[in-house]
Amino acid sequence: MPVLTETHRALIGKETAHQPLPEAVNIAMARHWCEMVEDANPIYFDEECARDSWLEERFAPPTMLYTWRMAPVWPEREEESALSGLELEGCTLTLAVNAVQEYEQPLRYGDTLTVSSKISAISDEKTTRLGTGHFVTTTDTFRNQRDELVGIHSFTLFRYKPAGGEA
């Protein structure tokens, strides 16, 4: 059984330093995102449409917030994460459970972002039909180049030992 120790509990609330993200907010990635999710909102790309809105200029889709955090697959790079120190014995699988985002201000093309992350919560041991483990919630805080809060991403994972043996 995966046991939650005092070492694990000590990780809760410990925030990483702000790290620069790999890419500036850019129109090319936003266009690919919008094509993928079939979001045809012209305010992201049409300057005239955006100028007529309360935002007055184009901006990246808010739902892309976590996308800017994703490191390139190649070349590999070291990344500090709140989950780096969390080893739950026997928990060999991870399932994404829930994601919640809060948007504080629009992401403008050209913004350079930083992120800090922390483990917000680790549940007591839970058993589901998948196996036994812990629900772990992380919180990522995003800031722009002016150190202004732009958004918060909370992500809950189930880290577990599979029912019936090894994965």
C-alpha positions in Angstrom: 0.0 0.0 0.0 1.3 3.5 -0.8 1.9 5.2 2.5 1.8 8.9 2.9 4.7 10.0 5.2 5.7 13.2 6.9 8.2 13.7 4.1 5.3 13.7 1.7 3.3 16.0 3.8 6.2 18.4 4.0 6.0 18.9 0.2 2.6 20.4 0.5 2.7 24.2 -0.1 6.4 24.3 -0.9 6.6 26.5 -4.0 9.3 26.3 -6.7 11.1 29.4 -7.9 9.6 31.2 -10.9 11.0 29.6 -14.0 10.9 31.2 -17.5 8.8 29.2 -20.0 10.3 27.9 -23.2 8.3 30.0 -25.7 6.9 33.5 -25.7 3.1 33.7 -26.2 2.9 33.6 -30.0 0.3 33.7 -32.8 1.6 30.6 -34.6 1.0 28.3 -31.6 -2.3 30.0 -30.9 -3.4 29.4 -34.5 -2.5 25.7 -34.2 -4.3 25.4 -30.9 -7.5 27.0 -32.3 -7.4 24.7 -35.3 -7.0 21.7 -33.0 -9.9 22.6 -30.8 -12.0 24.2 -33.6 -12.2 27.6 -32.0 -13.0 30.1 -34.7 -13.2 33.2 -32.5 -11.8 36.0 -34.7 -10.8 38.1 -31.7 -7.6 36.1 -31.4 -6.3 36.9 -34.9 -8.4 39.7 -36.5 -7.0 43.1 -35.4 -10.1 45.0 -36.3 -12.4 42.6 -34.4 -10.1 42.8 -31.4 -9.9 46.6 -31.5 -13.7 46.7 -31.3 -13.8 44.6 -28.2 -13.2 45.6 -24.5 -9.7 44.1 -24.8 -8.8 46.5 -27.7 -6.1 44.2 -29.2 -5.6 40.6 -30.1 -4.7 38.1 -27.4 -4.1 34.3 -27.1 -6.9 32.0 -26.2 -7.1 31.9 -22.4 -7.5 28.1 -22.4 -3.9 27.8 -23.7 -2.5 28.9 -20.3 -1.0 25.5 -19.4 0.2 24.9 -23.0 2.8 27.7 -22.6 4.3 25.7 -19.7 4.9 22.5 -21.8 8.6 21.9 -22.4 9.7 20.8 -25.8 10.1 17.1 -26.3 13.4 17.7 -27.9 16.0 18.7 -26.9 15.3 17.4 -23.4 15.8 19.9 -20.6 15.7 19.8 -16.9 12.6 21.4 -15.3 11.9 21.9 -11.7 8.4 20.7 -10.7 6.5 20.5 -7.5 6.2 16.8 -8.2 9.9 16.3 -8.6 10.3 15.2 -4.9 7.1 13.2 -4.7 7.7 9.5 -4.8 4.8 7.3 -3.6 6.1 3.8 -3.1 4.4 1.3 -5.4 2.5 4.1 -7.3 3.6 3.3 -10.8 0.7 4.9 -12.7 -0.7 8.4 -13.0 -4.1 9.4 -14.2 -5.2 13.0 -14.9 -8.4 13.7 -13.0 -9.2 17.4 -13.1 -7.9 20.7 -14.3 -9.2 24.1 -13.3 -7.9 27.4 -14.6 -8.3 31.0 -13.4 -7.6 33.9 -15.8 -6.5 37.2 -14.3 -5.6 39.0 -17.5 -5.2 38.3 -21.2 -2.1 36.8 -22.6 -0.8 39.1 -25.3 1.3 37.9 -28.2 4.9 38.5 -27.3 4.4 38.1 -23.5 7.1 36.1 -21.9 5.9 34.0 -18.9 7.3 32.5 -15.8 5.7 29.7 -13.7 6.0 28.6 -10.1 4.4 25.4 -8.9 3.5 23.7 -5.7 1.7 20.7 -4.4 -1.5 22.1 -2.9 -2.9 18.8 -1.5 -2.3 15.1 -1.2 -5.2 13.0 -0.2 -5.2 10.2 2.3 -5.0 6.8 0.7 -7.9 6.0 -1.6 -8.9 2.8 -3.4 -10.7 2.9 -6.7 -11.4 0.3 -9.3 -8.1 1.2 -10.9 -6.0 0.7 -7.8 -4.9 2.2 -4.5 -3.1 5.6 -4.3 -3.4 9.3 -3.6 -5.0 12.2 -5.3 -2.4 14.9 -5.7 -3.3 18.5 -6.6 -0.7 20.9 -8.0 -1.1 24.6 -8.5 0.9 26.5 -11.2 1.0 30.3 -11.0 1.8 32.1 -14.2 3.3 35.7 -14.4 4.2 37.8 -17.3 7.3 39.8 -18.0 6.0 42.6 -15.7 5.6 40.1 -12.9 1.8 40.5 -13.1 -0.3 37.5 -12.3 -1.9 36.3 -15.5 -3.4 32.9 -14.5 -3.5 29.9 -12.2 -3.8 26.3 -13.2 -4.8 23.6 -10.7 -4.3 20.0 -11.8 -5.4 16.9 -9.9 -3.7 13.6 -10.6 -4.4 10.1 -9.2 -1.0 8.4 -8.5 -1.7 4.8 -7.8 -0.6 1.1 -7.6 -2.7 -0.8 -10.0 -5.3 -3.2 -8.7 -4.4 -6.8 -9.3 -0.6 -6.4 -9.6 2.0 -4.7 -11.7 1.2 -2.2 -14.5 
